[in-house]
Amino acid sequence: MSEGKARYRAVFVSDIHLGSVSCKSEAIQKFMQQCDCEYLYLVGDIIDMWVSRRKGKWQQSHSNVVRSILGKAKYGTKVYLTPGNHDAEFRRMNGLDFGNIFIDHQFTHTTLQDKKLLIIHGDYLDRSVTTLKPLAVMGAWLHEGMSNVNIVTNKIRTKLGKKPSDFSSNAKKRVKSFIRYFTNFEDRICVDAKNGGFDGVVCGHIHRPAFEINDEAGIMYINTGDWMDHCTAMVEHQDGRLEMLKWCPASESLQRASTSLTSAGRELL
């Protein structure tokens, strides 16, 4: 552990989408630099392989994030990667480990308060990914194009003294909300976890940070959010407490994401 860093027992992040224009690579890089942990769970869609293959998409800041993750593994952090739909190529390596880096479809994490958590990305519940992948890939490229237009538009708006707009993120949120309700995402993934004997599930995919008790299954539902719009992470403190944190650009630090939690979720912190 390094002096001056926040120390956690475990850190959970997902949907960083390295290689995409919407990735907040500098924010996740600074977060990685400011914290140490025994266990780092990468809960899918860490690298956006759907769009990053095109020349010019991958930036040095994206490589810096990968180097930070590898550095943590080198100095003792156990890194667990459960691939998502955007980095599904890693699933060819499921079951393998590279030093302190482990790759598999899902993992089990037991907190110091003896809570057994299922760690899985969750894309298996999204029909647009499992059976209509070309449509999903097309949607990813559409969002990438809209994000580029959004950047150019905001430069013009700034010069005109107007506030920046974020129509690309709003469109993404509407799509993810549709998937969430159309697939009954939260209930289905929690019921699956409950049937597997878990006390909770930690997932990603929907890009909506959440920490609450699922009414259908009666277990914890934790969605780590993303590092495109929300910049959130779930952490387990050294005493076993779980907490949702949000990156604050103004202070360049993580703060408690209380506004995104339900009353039931707050009681679990």
C-alpha positions as a printed NumPy array, in Angstrom:
array([[  0.   ,   0.   ,   0.   ],
       [  1.188,   3.529,  -0.798],
       [  1.065,   6.453,   1.617],
       [ -1.69 ,   9.011,   1.056],
       [ -3.936,   6.691,  -0.926],
       [ -7.446,   5.577,  -0.013],
       [ -7.343,   1.943,   1.062],
       [-10.183,  -0.46 ,   0.36 ],
       [-10.538,  -4.187,   0.716],
       [-12.242,  -4.441,  -2.684],
       [-13.099,  -2.12 ,  -5.584],
       [-15.713,  -2.881,  -8.258],
       [-15.86 ,  -0.968, -11.574],
       [-17.475,  -1.693, -14.926],
       [-18.231,  -0.2  , -18.333],
       [-15.104,   1.926, -18.705],
       [-15.234,   1.466, -22.51 ],
       [-11.575,   2.207, -23.185],
       [-11.169,   3.054, -26.855],
       [-14.459,   4.939, -27.173],
       [-14.765,   8.703, -27.42 ],
       [-17.123,   8.802, -24.413],
       [-14.67 ,   7.08 , -22.059],
       [-13.63 ,   9.259, -19.116],
       [-10.123,   7.789, -19.2  ],
       [ -8.482,  10.607, -17.236],
       [-11.018,  10.257, -14.427],
       [-10.625,   6.481, -14.065],
       [ -6.838,   6.887, -14.31 ],
       [ -6.775,   9.364, -11.42 ],
       [ -9.114,   7.12 ,  -9.445],
       [ -6.742,   4.18 ,  -9.951],
       [ -3.845,   6.328,  -8.798],
       [ -5.639,   7.499,  -5.655],
       [ -6.695,   4.127,  -4.245],
       [ -5.209,   0.789,  -3.25 ],
       [ -7.138,  -2.438,  -2.745],
       [ -6.663,  -6.137,  -2.107],
       [ -9.194,  -7.098,  -4.795],
       [-10.054,  -5.228,  -7.974],
       [-13.111,  -6.476,  -9.853],
       [-13.453,  -5.365, -13.484],
       [-17.111,  -6.126, -14.147],
       [-17.157,  -6.136, -17.95 ],
       [-16.888,  -3.739, -20.902],
       [-13.512,  -2.475, -19.733],
       [-12.239,  -2.232, -23.321],
       [-14.704,  -1.327, -26.064],
       [-13.503,  -3.735, -28.742],
       [-16.495,  -2.892, -30.932],
       [-15.187,   0.595, -31.74 ],
       [-11.542,   0.722, -30.585],
       [-10.296,  -1.367, -33.522],
       [-10.673,   1.585, -35.886],
       [ -7.485,   3.58 , -36.382],
       [ -7.249,   6.655, -34.187],
       [ -9.77 ,   5.519, -31.566],
       [ -7.231,   4.223, -29.035],
       [ -5.519,   7.06 , -27.159],
       [ -2.484,   7.177, -24.874],
       [ -4.803,   7.928, -21.943],
       [ -6.513,   4.587, -22.564],
       [ -3.163,   2.782, -22.474],
       [ -2.367,   4.561, -19.201],
       [ -5.447,   3.032, -17.575],
       [ -4.401,  -0.462, -18.687],
       [ -0.91 ,   0.158, -17.318],
       [ -2.376,   1.234, -13.965],
       [ -4.404,  -1.976, -13.737],
       [ -1.37 ,  -4.09 , -14.635],
       [  0.683,  -2.149, -12.104],
       [ -1.77 ,  -2.933,  -9.331],
       [ -1.592,  -6.625, -10.211],
       [  2.212,  -6.487, -10.206],
       [  2.294,  -5.073,  -6.682],
       [ -0.124,  -7.53 ,  -5.108],
       [ -3.701,  -6.592,  -5.981],
       [ -5.735,  -9.555,  -7.203],
       [ -7.515,  -8.44 , -10.386],
       [-10.663, -10.279, -11.501],
       [-12.036,  -9.619, -14.993],
       [-15.471, -10.881, -15.978],
       [-15.898,  -9.871, -19.651],
       [-18.934,  -8.06 , -21.011],
       [-20.415,  -7.872, -24.494],
       [-18.01 ,  -5.15 , -25.684],
       [-14.917,  -7.126, -24.632],
       [-16.379, -10.611, -25.124],
       [-13.178, -11.738, -26.887],
       [-11.676, -12.146, -23.417],
       [-14.168, -14.959, -22.796],
       [-11.927, -17.18 , -24.893],
       [ -9.574, -17.046, -21.908],
       [-12.195, -17.85 , -19.262],
       [-10.696, -19.926, -16.475],
       [ -7.152, -18.685, -17.036],
       [ -5.008, -16.635, -14.683],
       [ -1.951, -14.519, -15.395],
       [ -0.161, -13.969, -12.123],
       [ -2.615, -11.874, -10.147],
       [ -5.037, -11.4  , -13.062],
       [ -7.949, -13.832, -13.309],
       [-10.492, -14.051, -16.141],
       [-13.817, -15.887, -15.951],
       [-17.512, -15.602, -16.764],
       [-18.351, -14.815, -13.136],
       [-16.776, -14.638,  -9.699],
       [-17.828, -14.943,  -6.082],
       [-16.757, -12.328,  -3.549],
       [-17.395, -12.756,   0.166],
       [-17.258,  -9.571,   2.238],
       [-15.867,  -9.358,   5.741],
       [-19.492,  -9.152,   6.907],
       [-19.949, -12.608,   5.358],
       [-22.081, -11.437,   2.42 ],
       [-21.675, -13.684,  -0.623],
       [-21.809, -11.619,  -3.826],
       [-22.147, -12.806,  -7.428],
       [-19.907, -10.772,  -9.753],
       [-21.112, -10.828, -13.382],
       [-21.523,  -8.267, -16.178],
       [-25.156,  -9.129, -16.959],
       [-25.287,  -8.889, -20.751],
       [-26.653, -12.441, -20.957],
       [-30.047, -10.935, -20.068],
       [-29.983,  -8.481, -22.997],
       [-31.638, -10.017, -26.078],
       [-30.176,  -7.297, -28.337],
       [-26.738,  -8.687, -27.465],
       [-27.442, -12.415, -27.273],
       [-29.553, -12.784, -30.425],
       [-29.339,  -9.452, -32.277],
       [-25.646,  -8.602, -31.929],
       [-25.329,  -6.789, -35.319],
       [-28.047,  -4.399, -34.168],
       [-26.242,  -3.829, -30.876],
       [-22.935,  -3.145, -32.662],
       [-24.711,  -0.71 , -34.973],
       [-26.119,   1.056, -31.93 ],
       [-22.653,   1.336, -30.408],
       [-21.292,   2.968, -33.555],
       [-24.318,   5.289, -33.721],
       [-23.595,   6.425, -30.164],
       [-19.921,   6.874, -31.043],
       [-20.868,   9.104, -33.977],
       [-23.307,  11.115, -31.887],
       [-20.627,  11.596, -29.231],
       [-18.215,  13.001, -31.807],
       [-20.893,  15.391, -33.071],
       [-21.646,  16.31 , -29.455],
       [-18.001,  17.269, -28.869],
       [-17.888,  19.508, -31.944],
       [-21.248,  21.078, -31.093],
       [-20.15 ,  21.877, -27.546],
       [-16.981,  23.589, -28.774],
       [-19.174,  25.865, -30.883],
       [-21.631,  26.436, -28.023],
       [-18.752,  27.338, -25.683],
       [-17.444,  29.94 , -28.133],
       [-20.965,  31.401, -28.336],
       [-21.169,  31.57 , -24.544],
       [-23.805,  28.849, -24.296],
       [-23.91 ,  25.901, -21.915],
       [-22.768,  22.553, -23.329],
       [-25.391,  19.971, -24.251],
       [-25.188,  16.212, -23.803],
       [-27.669,  14.735, -26.283],
       [-25.489,  11.648, -26.964],
       [-25.486,  10.598, -23.3  ],
       [-29.21 ,  11.25 , -22.992],
       [-29.86 ,   9.013, -26.002],
       [-27.665,   6.292, -24.471],
       [-29.557,   6.498, -21.195],
       [-32.896,   6.082, -22.965],
       [-31.658,   2.952, -24.743],
       [-30.289,   1.455, -21.526],
       [-33.509,   2.289, -19.678],
       [-35.479,   0.511, -22.393],
       [-33.276,  -2.593, -22.046],
       [-33.623,  -2.444, -18.276],
       [-37.421,  -2.465, -18.353],
       [-37.884,  -4.603, -21.471],
       [-35.738,  -7.432, -20.059],
       [-36.804,  -6.938, -16.419],
       [-33.044,  -6.803, -15.86 ],
       [-32.819,  -6.171, -12.121],
       [-35.398,  -8.762, -11.059],
       [-34.05 , -11.471, -13.372],
       [-30.406, -11.097, -12.394],
       [-31.29 , -10.963,  -8.692],
       [-33.506, -14.041,  -8.877],
       [-30.691, -15.899, -10.64 ],
       [-28.283, -14.852,  -7.883],
       [-30.729, -15.801,  -5.125],
       [-31.247, -19.24 ,  -6.685],
       [-27.477, -19.646,  -6.714],
       [-27.28 , -19.048,  -2.963],
       [-25.923, -15.486,  -3.108],
       [-26.726, -12.575,  -0.788],
       [-26.337, -10.068,  -3.592],
       [-25.201,  -9.43 ,  -7.141],
       [-22.679,  -6.92 ,  -8.496],
       [-23.144,  -6.209, -12.203],
       [-22.808,  -3.582, -14.934],
       [-24.146,  -3.342, -18.521],
       [-27.108,  -1.034, -17.793],
       [-24.84 ,   1.949, -16.93 ],
       [-27.186,   2.949, -14.107],
       [-25.478,   2.989, -10.679],
       [-27.623,   1.39 ,  -8.001],
       [-27.269,  -0.055,  -4.514],
       [-30.551,  -1.36 ,  -3.165],
       [-32.524,  -4.343,  -1.955],
       [-34.37 ,  -6.026,  -4.8  ],
       [-38.006,  -6.564,  -3.831],
       [-38.471,  -9.637,  -6.003],
       [-35.501, -11.639,  -4.683],
       [-34.867,  -9.929,  -1.347],
       [-31.117,  -9.62 ,  -1.944],
       [-28.71 ,  -6.761,  -2.693],
       [-28.703,  -5.397,  -6.234],
       [-25.515,  -3.475,  -6.973],
       [-24.845,  -1.938, -10.369],
       [-21.465,  -0.23 , -10.528],
       [-22.6  ,   2.276, -13.169],
       [-20.008,   3.342, -15.752],
       [-17.065,   5.63 , -16.55 ],
       [-18.73 ,   7.361, -19.485],
       [-21.502,   9.377, -17.833],
       [-21.646,   8.541, -14.111],
       [-18.028,   7.745, -13.087],
       [-19.045,   5.532, -10.167],
       [-17.492,   2.627,  -8.289],
       [-18.568,   0.277,  -5.528],
       [-16.05 ,  -0.282,  -2.745],
       [-15.763,  -2.545,   0.267],
       [-14.074,  -0.827,   3.184],
       [-11.566,  -2.535,   5.45 ],
       [-14.35 ,  -3.275,   7.96 ],
       [-16.581,  -4.923,   5.34 ],
       [-18.931,  -1.97 ,   4.701],
       [-20.085,  -1.502,   1.118],
       [-20.375,   1.98 ,  -0.351],
       [-21.13 ,   3.501,  -3.745],
       [-18.734,   6.313,  -4.667],
       [-18.835,   8.893,  -7.467],
       [-15.907,  10.737,  -9.023],
       [-16.12 ,  14.507,  -8.576],
       [-14.206,  16.337, -11.356],
       [-14.078,  19.608,  -9.374],
       [-12.176,  18.107,  -6.442],
       [-10.698,  15.195,  -8.434],
       [-11.731,  12.786,  -5.714],
       [-14.342,  10.155,  -4.965],
       [-17.378,  11.163,  -2.937],
       [-20.292,   9.22 ,  -1.527],
       [-22.949,   8.788,  -4.228],
       [-25.853,   9.157,  -1.813],
       [-28.138,  10.806,  -4.358],
       [-28.238,   7.624,  -6.45 ],
       [-29.174,   5.308,  -3.595],
       [-32.543,   4.23 ,  -2.302],
       [-33.308,   4.349,   1.416],
       [-32.84 ,   0.579,   1.557],
       [-29.456,   0.958,  -0.075],
       [-28.345,   3.599,   2.425],
       [-29.088,   1.242,   5.291],
       [-26.603,  -1.241,   3.821],
       [-23.696,   1.194,   3.804]])
